[in-house]
């Protein structure tokens, strides 16, 4: 059975299974989604399963942020060098940045509210689940995974937790962009000099403009992998319950009734 067969007679459904991942709708706090969009545009939409829109907004954030030198200005502000912060900002690009930034927050909040309503309506329709998909490139199935394992892998390197729960597209995206950010931030060189005790050289070589992307990327990857592990485990239990009710409960009840009649 494929997704089309499982959802043929229902108006709404809360999941989609493919060989590269499972996209599912589950209850979310709109303020949490909006906060992730504020922390890094695109993350709120990725959290909602709106991957194409999320990836576009993420790429936009990187390009515009670097060209406005916004992170660099934030670094100077954090250290009390307000005049330096004013001097490095590219005002022309900043004016372009603000409307899109606000849109990300507003749209992710709005979508969360709408999808929460959709979730409640879809649950009542009880669409069948498709627990297994396979093609020549990959195999994907409903299975229980440890949320803490996905969290640890994501903290070691963003994207690994997503690969652990078989979210290939978002995992590859996170791994690739983390590598780009680490490369341009010179983080590994900074760690190297820090281990050698040469702290002044470590500070000098770091590119703060790119380093400031990393906290948001690491925290979101860990949060996303943990939450989705929990939700996928719920999907596994729902599918198992649906299967047992459909194929075994009626026969067990019938056998019990026959036994009572014989007695």
C-alpha positions in Angstrom: 0.0 0.0 0.0 1.3 3.5 -0.9 0.4 6.9 0.5 -2.2 7.5 -2.3 -4.1 4.3 -1.4 -4.0 5.0 2.3 -5.5 8.5 1.9 -7.8 7.9 -1.0 -11.0 8.2 1.0 -10.0 10.8 3.6 -10.0 14.6 3.2 -7.1 15.3 5.6 -4.1 13.3 6.9 -1.2 14.0 9.1 1.8 12.2 7.7 3.5 11.3 4.4 6.0 8.5 4.1 8.7 8.4 1.4 12.0 6.7 1.1 13.9 9.8 2.1 11.9 10.6 5.2 8.6 11.0 7.0 6.9 14.4 7.0 4.2 14.7 9.7 2.0 17.3 11.2 1.8 17.3 15.0 0.7 19.8 17.7 3.2 22.6 18.1 3.5 25.8 20.1 3.1 28.8 17.7 5.4 30.9 19.8 8.2 28.3 19.7 8.0 28.2 15.9 8.0 32.0 15.7 11.0 32.1 18.1 13.0 29.7 15.8 12.2 32.0 12.9 13.4 34.9 14.9 16.6 33.0 15.8 17.3 32.1 12.2 14.9 32.7 9.3 13.9 29.4 7.7 14.1 27.3 10.9 10.5 27.9 11.8 9.3 26.6 8.4 11.7 23.6 8.5 10.3 22.8 11.9 6.8 22.8 10.3 7.8 20.4 7.5 7.8 23.3 5.0 11.2 22.3 3.7 11.3 24.1 0.3 10.2 27.4 1.8 12.5 26.9 4.8 15.6 26.1 2.7 14.9 29.2 0.6 14.6 31.5 3.6 17.7 29.9 5.2 19.8 30.6 2.1 18.3 34.2 2.0 19.4 34.7 5.6 22.9 33.6 4.9 23.3 35.8 1.8 21.7 38.9 3.2 23.2 38.6 6.7 26.8 38.3 5.4 26.3 41.2 2.9 24.8 43.5 5.6 27.5 42.4 8.0 24.8 42.1 10.6 26.5 39.5 12.8 29.7 41.6 12.8 27.7 44.6 14.0 26.1 42.4 16.7 29.5 41.3 17.9 30.6 45.0 18.3 27.3 45.8 20.1 27.9 42.9 22.5 31.3 44.3 23.3 30.1 47.9 23.7 31.7 49.2 20.5 28.5 50.8 19.2 30.2 53.2 16.8 32.0 50.3 15.2 28.7 48.5 14.9 27.2 51.5 13.1 30.1 51.8 10.8 30.2 48.2 9.5 26.4 47.9 8.8 25.4 48.1 5.1 22.2 50.1 5.4 21.0 49.5 1.8 21.0 45.7 2.3 19.6 46.0 5.9 16.4 47.7 4.6 15.9 44.6 2.3 16.5 42.3 5.2 14.0 43.6 7.7 10.7 42.9 5.8 11.7 39.3 5.0 12.8 38.7 8.6 9.4 39.9 9.9 7.6 37.8 7.3 9.4 34.7 8.5 8.2 35.2 12.1 4.6 36.1 11.1 4.2 33.3 8.5 5.6 30.5 10.8 3.3 31.6 13.6 0.3 31.7 11.2 1.1 28.3 9.7 1.5 26.7 13.1 -2.0 27.8 14.2 -3.5 26.5 10.9 -1.6 23.2 11.0 -2.7 22.6 14.6 -6.3 22.9 13.5 -5.6 20.6 10.6 -4.1 18.0 13.0 -7.3 17.9 15.1 -9.5 17.5 12.1 -7.3 14.9 10.4 -7.1 12.8 13.6 -10.9 12.2 13.5 -10.7 10.8 10.0 -8.2 8.0 11.0 -6.4 7.6 7.7 -4.5 4.4 7.3 -0.7 4.4 7.9 2.0 3.4 5.4 4.7 2.0 7.7 7.2 0.9 5.0 8.6 2.4 1.7 11.4 1.1 -0.4 12.9 1.8 -3.8 16.3 1.2 -5.4 18.0 3.9 -3.4 16.6 3.7 0.2 14.4 1.9 2.7 12.3 3.7 5.2 10.0 2.3 7.9 8.2 3.2 11.1 10.5 2.1 13.9 11.2 3.2 17.5 14.3 5.4 17.9 15.8 7.0 21.0 15.3 10.8 21.2 18.4 11.1 23.3 20.6 9.3 20.7 19.4 11.7 18.0 20.0 14.6 20.3 23.6 13.5 21.0 24.4 13.0 17.4 23.0 16.4 16.5 25.2 18.1 19.1 28.3 16.3 17.8 27.5 17.6 14.3 24.2 19.1 13.0 22.4 16.8 10.6 23.6 13.5 12.0 20.6 13.3 14.3 18.3 13.9 11.2 20.1 11.1 9.4 19.6 8.8 12.4 15.8 9.3 12.2 16.0 9.0 8.4 15.3 12.5 7.3 17.7 12.4 4.4 17.0 15.8 2.8 17.1 17.9 5.9 20.1 15.9 7.3 22.1 16.5 4.1 21.2 20.1 4.1 22.3 20.6 7.7 25.5 18.7 7.2 26.4 20.7 4.1 25.7 24.1 5.5 27.4 23.4 8.8 30.5 22.5 6.9 30.3 25.8 4.9 29.8 27.8 8.1 32.6 26.1 10.0 34.9 26.6 7.0 34.3 30.4 6.7 34.3 30.9 10.4 37.8 29.3 10.8 36.4 27.5 13.8 38.7 24.5 13.6 41.8 26.7 13.3 40.6 28.6 16.4 40.2 25.4 18.3 43.6 24.3 17.2 45.3 27.4 18.5 43.2 27.2 21.7 44.5 23.7 22.4 48.0 25.0 21.9 47.4 27.8 24.4 47.7 30.6 21.8 44.5 32.4 22.7 45.4 35.6 21.0 45.9 33.9 17.7 42.7 31.9 18.2 40.7 35.1 18.6 42.4 36.8 15.7 41.8 34.0 13.2 38.1 33.5 14.1 35.5 35.2 11.8 32.8 36.3 14.2 30.4 37.0 11.3 30.2 33.3 10.6 30.8 32.0 14.1 27.6 33.6 15.3 25.6 31.4 12.9 26.7 28.2 14.7 24.8 28.5 18.1 21.4 28.7 16.2 22.3 25.9 13.9 23.5 23.5 16.6 20.6 24.2 19.0 17.9 23.9 16.2 19.4 20.7 14.9 19.4 19.1 18.4 15.9 20.4 19.2 14.5 19.2 15.8 16.0 15.7 16.0 14.8 15.2 19.5 11.2 16.4 18.9 10.8 14.4 15.7 12.2 11.2 17.3 9.4 11.6 19.9 6.8 12.2 17.2 7.9 9.3 15.0 7.7 7.0 18.0 4.1 8.1 18.5 3.4 7.4 14.8 4.9 3.9 15.3 2.5 3.2 18.2 -0.5 4.6 16.3 0.2 2.4 13.3 0.8 -0.7 15.4 -2.5 0.0 17.3 -4.4 0.5 14.1 -3.0 -2.8 12.6 -3.8 -4.8 15.7 -7.4 -3.5 15.9 -8.0 -4.2 12.3 -6.5 -7.6 12.0 -6.7 -9.2 15.4 -9.3 -7.6 17.7 -12.4 -8.8 15.9 -11.1 -12.4 15.6 -10.2 -12.5 19.3 -13.7 -11.2 20.2 -15.3 -13.8 17.9 -13.3 -16.6 19.4 -14.3 -15.5 22.9 -17.9 -15.4 22.0 -17.7 -18.9 20.5 -16.0 -20.2 23.6 -18.8 -18.8 25.8 -21.5 -20.3 23.6 -19.9 -23.8 23.9 -19.9 -23.4 27.7 
